[in-house]
Amino acid sequence: MLLTNIYHYIELNGRVSLLNLTRHFHLKESAIKPMLEFWVRKGKLTAINLPVSACVTNKVCADCHECDPSALQFYQLND
């Protein structure tokens, strides 16, 4: 059930950071990453890793997370 909840959350919110997912579902990164990787392997999600420079130049985060690596790792649905 949690596996599908994660998928539906991304479906509703578009591109979502790993940090956002861990906060929303109250899970550690080590618990949620295998579930995200499941959807990536199935071809349902794409993982996007932004370089640290993207944080400063593009302001991709709604809130500043001081370039926490999980704030720069995003997941989105495949088209």
C-alpha positions, 0 to 999 in steps of 0.5 A: 500500500505504501508503495502505491501511495508514493506513486500516487503522491508523485502522480499528483504533485509532478516532480518531487524531491527525495527530501519532500517524500521523506518528510511527507511520508515520515520515512528515512531516506534508506526506507523510501529509496528502495520503493522509488527504485522499484518504480524506476525499474518498472519504468514508471518513474524517472530519477533526476539528480541535479548538480549542486550548482543547480540549486544556486543558479536555478533555485529549484527548491521551494525552500532552501535546504542548503543543498542537502543532496536529497533536496537535489534528487527528484522523481517524476512520472515517465510520459 
